[in-house]
Structure formats: structure tokens, C-alpha cells
Amino acid sequence: MNNTKYVFVTGGVTSSLGKGIIAASLAKLVQERGFSVTIQKLDPYINIDPGTLNPYEHGECYVTDDGAETDLDLGHYERFLNIPTSQANNVTTGRIYQSVINKERKGEFLGKTVQVIPHITDEIKHRIQILGNTGDYDIVITEIGGTIGDIESLPYIEAVRQLQWELGEENVIVVHLTLVPYLAAAGELKTKPTQHSVKMLMQSGVSPDILVCRSEHEINDTIKRKLALFCNVKQQDVIQSLDAETIYDVPNLMFAEGLDYVVLEKLRLSTRKQPKLKAWNKFLEKHKNPTSTIEIGLVGKYVELHDSYKSITEGFIHAGAANKTKVNVRWIHSEELTPENAASQLEGLNGVLVAPGFGDRGIEGKISAVQYVRENNIPFLGICLGMQMAVIEFARNILNLKEANSTEMNPSTKHPVINLMEDQKEVTEKGGTMRLGAWDCQLNQDSKVFNAYKEEIISERHRHRFEFNNKYKEQIENAGMQTTGINPKTGLVEIVEIPSHPWFVGVQYHPEYKSTVLNPHPLFVDFIKAALKQSKK
């Protein structure tokens, strides 16, 4: 009989306390203790997925191997655990309701009145248990988005209550992440917000088993005792989570606090094997003790919200540690870049990454950035739209096709060097209809990318509608830009390089999605290496 254990992570008092990082850190610790574990995210918003959300609304949209457009927390899960996630790891209210309504339309409820309880909660419970029922995992950790008290998260809390009742308290536990604020005027930490948050959770029929308390100041035993008493938990189950220097410190901090120990005790699982975190701490050692520092320019149009490029900046951290280098990021808004100010905006950088994106806002600024780095031999990495801008810039300034463009920006361009994919021409809906997920790519052995990957066939994740137009391939190659990565099935161009440049690579896919602490992405590692070399000139 399958006996997967379930841990739910809820949040109280305020959002942005770091439920995803706590969930990922707990998962890392139990993984190190020898248990197979996965994490999923339940998002209470009504969108089907984050694919159509503006990055300013929700940060980056993260893509899995199976092509699911998901919440950025799944990136944290993969980076910490070093195992891929899938569609089953992210569920939204929109997806839940869509599924229930489809079943109702097909008559699957046999004429019953469809209600939040039991129909919506049954669907939530079904989705929660999909991963557990595979038999692949000892523990499934589920992060519930939003904050206790939000109307939209009530059905999820009710589903947790039902699961605890159905599966037994030793198989389902709740970790409640909350804030213990420090009032400078009073000179003390205040427990009342946490008490109210737990009270609200208990009104929904769920009592937290463990409290994780975010705070800027040490939580002493007196406060822990008070929280335990008022929130109906044992004192050893009140865990402090102080602000950390880096998110990658959190597993060690949670281990020191005994979070994994109390979780396993409650789930009646063995605590004999201790987490070693050897490779993890080796990474941390390199990350915290760099021997060099470089500055990389990140050119994008959502730079005000750094979470819009979360996987890219984390990829810099992983690759920086691999090169024993601290990577400082200079955030550059593409709308503010012009041919006239490109030199002053990009001066002194050791490398430039032109970021992904959609739409025509800020496009000319990205093209100006590409031209500057190409002409000044600065290491360049273009991702998705960034790669397309590199092709447009090359066509305009080297091939002298002054009107070269993408049909995304100018549908009637004379020279569509970037064009809509054939199978996209009939698509009218926006959500989940792009080229998504993992696709193979064959590398040219005489290339920078092959030198980075050391493999001929690679698999990378995609999220786009527009492609390199093969009608211009011969012309572009003859002028000095090489296509060094091709999709073996479709013949579509995945990678462009300029061999005469120190390091100039544009990729149609998103390498940042596959960079993890234990496996920094080879392309990022090579890019940072090239930038480091440039910094020493």
C-alpha cells in the first residue's frame, strides 16, 4: 500500500515571507536524510497558469520539461532539489474550476448540484495526491499560495482539513509560516499577529503542527513558550527563521533549528540519518568567498521587478560560484537605451545578457545593446528574444537590410529575419499555445556552445512563438554569424554565434530554467568565464 506523507506549508500575517524557500529548504534536508521528496505549489488565483500574466504582476513564468507554464517557486524547488518538476507540481484555482466545469458539462456528476464542497475540494485533493499516488515519493510538500484569511485560499485549507481527517494526523501535517515583527518604539517582538493568524487558520478547522516564525531579531525561549501556549503547539515546534544573507543559507539555518527533525518525528519517519549537505556547503563556500568580481549588464524591459528574471540571476550565482567569482548585476532598462547613450550605459561591463520578453516595447534598446557589445568585443548572451534581437541587429548593420525585423514587432516588414512559427499562424488563444517545454538541439562541434556543453545533443526548455527565418540562413552565415545549434526534427535554428567575437552566443531556448546549485548551467558557466577573462584585460 502506498503510504506517502504530506506536508502543507501555509503563510500568515503577510505575503512574501518566503514559503517557497522554507518548503525547498525542508525538502532539501529530508532529501539529504535519504527520503524521496517533491514539492508542489497551489496558487489561489483564477488564471489557468501564469503564462498570460504580466511579469510585473507575478514575476517570472517558469517552464518545466513537459511544457507547463508555472509559478516561479518551482524554479526554487528545482534549484534546491536538483530534480525536475512537471505540470503536476503547480495547480491554480483556474485549473481546478476548469476541470470541475468540464466534468459537469460531460455529465460526470450525474445531475448533482455542483458545489465548492465536495466538488471543488475533491478536485483539489485529487490534484494534491497525483504525485503521491505515483509511489515515487515518500514525502510530498505542498506550498499553499497567498495568506491565511484570503477568501480565495479557503477551499485549499478546507481540502487540507479533509485530507488530515481522511489520511490521519501522522500522514498529513501543517507548517505555518508567520511573521513576528519587531516594534522599535517598544523595543520588543510582538506575537499578536501570529496569534491572530493561527486563530484564523483554526477557524477553518486546521491547527498548525509547526510554526516557522520569520523575524529580524532572535526569538528567545520566553517568546517561543508564549507562542506555543497561545497557538496550541509544543515549544520545540516553534522554529525561528531569521533574515539570511542568501536564500542558500536557509537549509543550514533550518537544520540548526531542527525543522526537518520535528517534521519527521510528527510523520513517524526515521530521523537516524543526518543531513550532510556536503556538495551544498561546498557551493556556499565558493559563493561566499569569491576570488574575483565582475559586472554583468542585464538588459530587459521588466527590470524594476527583479523577480521577473529570477532564474537568470540565480543562474549567475551558480555560475559565479563555479568560477569563484562574484557576479554583480547592472540592471538596464531597454526602453531607456538608445544608440546615442548605449556607450555610457554599458561602459565598464564585463558581459551583457539581453533578456527574454514579448512585444515591441524596448526592442530598439535591446538592438542598441547588441550592436555595442558586438562592436566592442564584450561577451554577450542573448536568451530567446535576446537571441532574436542579435539576429535583427546583424541583419540591419552587417547585411545592410535596414528594415530587418521580427514579424512580432512589424508584421509587414520587408525582411522578416524572425518569423512566426508555421504551426502558430492559426492560433488565436494566448495561453499555453507557444512552443513550450524540452526540445532537442544538435550542436556544431566547432563552436563555443559545444565547448561549454561537451555534448553533441542537448535538451533545453522553450517558451516562444517566433523563430529564426531559415530563408535568411545562408545570407547570415556568409556574413559571419553561424548557426551552431539546430533542432534535429524541425531544422529550426536554436543557436547563433559570431566566431570572430570573443564570446557572442544567442540561444532561442531558456538555459536559465535548468541551472541548479549542484549543476550550474554550462552556458552560464562559460559566459561568466568569458566575462572574467574580459575583466582581466
N, C-alpha and C positions, 0 to 999 in steps of 0.2 A: 504493500500500500504506500502511495506517495505521501510523504509527511513533510512537505515544505513549510517552513516557518515564515511568518510575515511580520515585518516591522514597518510601522507607519510613522512618518515624520511630519508633524503639523507645526504651524507657526502662530505666534500670538503677539499682541501689543502693536507691532508694526511690521510692514513688509521689509524686504531686503536685509534680513538678519543673517542670511546665508544658510538656508535649509539645504540647498544643493550641496554646499561644501561639507556640511555636517553629515549628510547622507553618504556622500562619496568617501569621507574620511572613515566613517563607521564601516562602510563596505570594504575599504582597503584593509582595515585592521582585522576583520573577520576572514577576509581572503588570506591574509598572512597567517592566520591561525589554522588554515587548511580547509576552510569551508568554501563551497562554490556559491557565488553570490551574484545577483544582478540588481539594478536599481531602475525604477520606473517613475515617471512624473505624471501626475494627474493635474491637468490645467483647467480651472473652472470657467475660462472664457468660452463664448459660443462660436467662435471661429472654428472651422473644421481642423485647421492646423495653422502654424504661424507663417505659412508660405506667402500669404497675401498681406501680412501685417507690415506696416512701415517700421524699419529698424529703430526709429525714434520711439515707437510705441513699446517695443518688446525686445530690443537688442537684436543680436544676430539670429538668423534662422539656421539651425544646424541640420545637416543632411546625413542620413545613415546609408550603409551599403545597399539596403533594399529600397532606397529611394524615398524614405519617409522624410518630410519636412517637419522638423521638431523644435522643441524648446532648447535654448542654449545650455540649459543644465545638463542635457545629455552629453554635451561636449565635456563637461567636468567629469561625468561618470566614466566616459571612455578614457580621458586623460589620466584619471586616478587608477582605474582598474586594469587598463590595457586590454580590455575585451570589447568587441563591437556591440553596439546596441541595434535595435530594429524598430519597426513600426509599433510593435507590442510594448515598447518601453515608454511611449508617450501617448496619452489619451486626453482629449479635450471634451468639454461638455457638448460642443457642437457635434463631435463624432458619436457620442453616446446617444444624443437625441436623434441624429440622423438614422442610426441603426434601429432604434426603437420605432421610429415613424415608418421606416421601410418595412419592418416586420408587421406593423399594424396594417399597412396598405396591402400586404400579401395575405392578410387574414390569419396570421400565425397566433394571435391571441384569442381566437375562436369567439370573437364578438364581445369580449370583455371590455369594460371601460378602462382605458389606458391611463395610468396614474404614476406620479413620482414614486410612490411606494405601492406595489412592489416592482413595477416595470423598469423604471429608471435605475433604482438601486440594484435590481437583479443584473442589469446590463453592466453597471459599474463593477459589481462583484465578479461577474464573468471576465471582464477585461483585466481586473486586478490579478485573477488567478490563471490567466493564459500562460504566463511564463512559469508559474509554479507547477502547473499541470504537465509541463513537458518532462518533468523528472530530472531536468539538468541542474537544478539549483536547490541547495539546502536552505538558503535564505533569500527572500525577495524583499528588498527595501523599497517602500513606496513613499515618495515625497508628494504631499498634497499642496498645490499652489495656493497663493492667497493667504489670508489671515483669518483666524477664528473670529466669527462674528459676521463675516461676509455672507450675504444672502446666497450667492451663487455656489458657495462651497458646502452648504448644508447637506445636500444629497450624498456627497462623498463621506461626510462624517457619519451620517446615518448608515451608509454601507459598511463603514468600519465597525460600527456598533453591532450590526447584524453578523459580520464575519467573526467578531470576537465571541459572540454568542453561539454561532454555529460550529466554529473550529476549536473553541476552548482557549482559555487565557494563556496557556503555556505555548500556544501556536501563533497567537496574534498579540503584539504589544504596541504601545503608542509612545513615541518620544516627542515631547512637546518643546519646541524651541521658542524661547521667550526673551524679553529684554528686561534687565534690571538696571534702570537708569540711575545716574549719579546726579544729585542736585547740589550744585556748587554752593548755593546760598545756605543750604542746611548742612553741607559738608558730609552728606551720607547717601548711601544707596537706598533706593526705595523699592519695596517688594509689592506694593499695592497693584501696579499694572499687571504683574504676573498673577496675583491672586484673582483679579477680575477675569483675566484671560482663561485661567483654569476653570473658574466658576462657569464661564460661558460654554466651555468645552463640555463640562459635566452636565450642563442643562440639556445638551444634545445626547446625553446617555453614555458619553465616553469619558473615562477617567484616565489621565495620563499615567503611565508606569514610570517614566523617567522625565525629569525636567533638565533641559540644557539651557543655561542662563547666560546670554550674551551680556558682557559688561566691559566697561573701560577700566574698572577697578577690581581688585581682588575681592572675592565673596568669602567672608570668613564663616567660621562654624556657627556663630550666633545667627547669621542671616540664613544659612543653609537649614538650620534647625527650624527657624520661623517659617521658611518656605515649605519645608517638609510637613510641618504641622497644619498649616492652612491649606495646602494643596493635596493633602492626603497621600503623600509618598514617603518612602523611607529617606533618612538623611543621606545615605550613601548613594541614593538615586538622584540627588541634586548635583548636577555637573556644571562647573563653571566653564565658560568659553570666552576667554579674554581676547581682545583685538590682537591679531597676529601680524608679524612682519610681512609674511607672504601666505597665501592660501595653502601652500605646500607644507607649512609648519603644522597645520591643523591635525593631521593624523597623529603626529607625535604628542601634541597637546592633549588630544582626546584619549590617547593611550595612558598618558600620565595621570589623567583624571579618572581612568577606569571605565570609560563609556562602553567599550566593547565587552568588558568583563561583566558589568551589570546586565547588559543586553543578553549575553549568552546564558547567564545564570537564570534569568527570567524565562528564557526559551528552553531551559533544561538541556543545554548543549554543553559539551566538554570545554573547559577553559584551560586544559592541561598544556596545550601547545601555545607558546608565547610568540607574539609577532616580532620578527627580527628587523624588518624594514631596511635590510642591508643595501639593496640597489637604490631604494628611495633616498636613504640618508647620504649615499654617495653622490646622488644628483644634487641634493640640498647643499652638500659641502662645496661642490663646484659652483653652484648658483650663488652662494653667499660669499665665496672667496675668489672672485674673478681676477685674472692677471692682466686683462686688457679691458678697455671701454671703447665702444663705437656708438655712432649715432645714425639711426636709420630713419628716413622720411617715409611716413605712411600717408599717401595721397588718396583722399576719399571725400565723399560728399556727406557723410554722416559722422564726421569726426567729433562733433560736440558730445555725442554719446559714445564713449569708448567701448561699451558693451556691443556696439554694432560690429566690431571687428575683434571680438573676444578670442576666437580660435587663432587668429593671426598673431595677436600679442602674446598669447600663451605659447604659440609655436616659436616665437622669438626667444622666450625664456628657456624653452627646452634646448633649442639650437645654440643659444648663448652659453648654457652650461656645458654642452658638448664641446664647445670651443674655448671654455674657461674665460668667457667674455661677457661683460655686462652690456646689454643692448638698451640704449636709451632711445625712445621713440619721439620723433618730432612730428606732431600732428599737423597736417597741411590740408586746408580746405580747398578742394579742387575748383570751387566756384570763384575763389579769390586769386587763382593762379592765372597769369597771362604771359604771352611771350616776352613782354617788357619786364615783368618782375620775377620771372622764373629763376634767374641767376641769384637774385638777393634772397628769395625764399628757400632755395635749395642749396645755397652755398654752404660748404663745410660738411656736408653729409657724406657718410662713407658708403651709403647704399640707399636706394629708393624702391619702395614697393608701391605699385599702383593697384589699388584695391578693387574688389568686385563691386557690382551695383547694377541698377536698372534705370532706364530713362535717360533723357538727354541733358538733364541738369548737371553742370560741372564737367561736361565732356571735354570741352576745349581746354580747360585747365589741365586735365589728365594728359591730353595730347602734348601740351606745352612741357609738362614734366618729362614725358618720354623723350621728346626732342632734346631737352637739356642733358639728360643722363646719357643719351646715345652719343651726342656730340662731345661730351666731356669725359667719356670713359668711366662713368660711375656705375658700379654694379647695380643691375636692375632686375627686379622680379615683378612680372605682371600676372595677376591672377584673374581669370575669367574675363570680365570686361576690361581689365588692365592689359591682358594679352591682346584683346581686340583693338584697343587704343594704340598699342605698339605697331600693329599691322597697318592701321589707318595712317599713323604718323609716317611710317616708312613709305607707304604708297604716295602720300602727298609730297614728301620732301626729298625722297630719293628717286622714285619713279616719275615724279612731277605730275602725278594725277591729282591736281589741286582740289578736285571735288570729291575725292575718295571719301567714303563714309560707310556707316552701317545702315542697313535699311530700318533698323530700330529707331535711329535718330532722324533719318531722311529717307522715307520710303521711295522717293523718286530720284535718288542720287544717280549720277551718270556712271559712277564707278563703285558698285556695291561690293567692296572687298570683304565685308562681313555681311552675311545674308541670312534670312530666316530659314531654319531647317525645313526641308520639304514636308515632313510629317506634321509641321506646326502650322502650315498655311491654312488649314481648315479649322483650326482650334479657335473657339470663341471664348471659352471659360479660362479664367486665370489660375485658379487653384490646382496644384498638383498635376499640371499638364506639361511641364518642361521636360527636358532630358535630365533625369534625376537618378541618383544612386551610382553604384560602382560600374565602370566600363573599363575594358582592357585597352592598353595602349602599347604599341610596339616601338621601341626606341632605336634610333640610329646609333650604332656602336661608336661612331666617330663624333661624339657630341658631349657637351657639358652635362646634360641630363643623365646620359649613360654613366659618365664618370661619377655622378652623385649616387645614382641608384645601384650601380653594379649589377643590373639585371636587364634583360632584353624585353621581357613582357612585364608590365606593371598594371596594377588596377587602382583607379582613383575615382573619387566621387564627383559628380557633376550637378550643376543646377543652372541651366540656361536654355534659351530658345534659339539664339543666333550662333552661327558658325562661320569659320574661315571659308571664303568662297574659292573653291578649287579651280575656278576659271582663271584666277589670277596667280595660281601657284607657280607656274613656270616663270612668269614675268618677275615675280617677287624673288624667287630663288636665284634667278640670273643676276639680280641686282645686289645679292649678298646676304639676304635673310633666308636661313634654311629652315625647312620643316623637319624637325628631328624626332617627332613622335606622331604616329598615325594610328587611328583606330583600325585594327586588322579586319573587322567585319564591315564597317561602313566606308572606310577610306577617308574619313574626316580627319582634318588636321587637329592635333591635340596640343602640339608644342612648336613654338618658333624660337630660333636663336640667331644671333649675329656672331659668327665665328671670329670675325676680326676685332670684336669688342672684348674687353677683359672678362666680363660676365653679364650677358644680356639674354634673359630667358623669359618667355611668356608662355603660360600654360592655360588651356581652356578649362581645366578642372580646378578643384579646390584642395590643394595639398594640405592646407591648414587643418582640415577636419580629421586627418589621420595622425597628427602629431601627438604623442603621449610622453609622459615623464620618462618611462622606461624605453620608449622607441621614438626619439626625436625624428621629425621627418627629414629624410636625406636631402631633399631640395632646400629646405630651410637651413640645414647644417652647412651645405655647400655655399649658399648665398651669404650666410654670416661669415664663413671662412673667406670668401672673396672680399667682403666689406672690411674684414680685419686686415687683409693684405693691402687693401687700398689705403687704410688708415695709417699704415706704416711707411707709405711713400713720402 
